[in-house]
Amino acid sequence: MRRAFAVLIAAPLLAQCAPAQAENIVKLPAAAYDPAVSAKRATAVLAGGCFWGVEGVFSQVKGVISVEAGYHGGSRATAKYDLTHDGTSGHAEAVRIVYDPGQVSYGTLLRVLFSVVADPTLKNRQGPDAGTQYRAAIVPMDAAQRQVATAYLAQIGKGGYFRKPVIVPVERYKTFYPAESYHQNFMRLHPANPYIVRWDAPKLTALKRLFPGLVRGAPAP
């Protein structure tokens, strides 16, 4: 259930949840199956709970060119925050990552997602947020990404890194709809926001502690 506390920013008033429990922080192994990609640019769509933290962490990953918060899974008509936060739109809060496969692989992005951003054993919730809109999900853009995603989920599921089964779905790509402008770069622009301080800043700290070689000098736009 959502318990809202008001967050005043230079945009509409947003309602967020009170703390429950933090995600697991687990340094997962590199993807065993993660073939090289020759393209200079590729796109990944991932969901891992509230998109503020997901966008904030991936914007700090070396090789990431840009990250955009948005919605995936529902229709254009319901791709709005006020229609998504109640969990009936079909959308997940997600991010679209444009990256250089020569610097960071798709498997590495998945490794970061499940090591420091999202708990892959939770269904329709992450941290304090509950509902289908906060589900963790992998949305491959092509068959090659789907193979890497399926293999990595099997790898970490069999590795004994979690006490419960890994249940992350691999969803078919539909359309990614960018979120409202006030959601973009939210973690960087509002570092003192109570939700960011409690739930998302620790994820970025974990990224820097567990994977220092993946951290870029300045955030991606």
Secondary structure, DSSP 8 states (H G I E B T S, - for coil): ----EEE--SSS-EEE---------------SS------S-EEEEEEESSHHHHHHHHTTBTTEEEEEEEEESS-STT-SHHHHTTS-SS-EEEEEEEE-TTTS-HHHHHHHIIIII--TT-SSEETTEESGGG-EEEE-SSHHHHHHHHHHHHHHHHTT-SSS-----B-----EEE--GGGTTHHHH-TT-HHIIIIIHHHHHHHHHH-GGGB-SS---
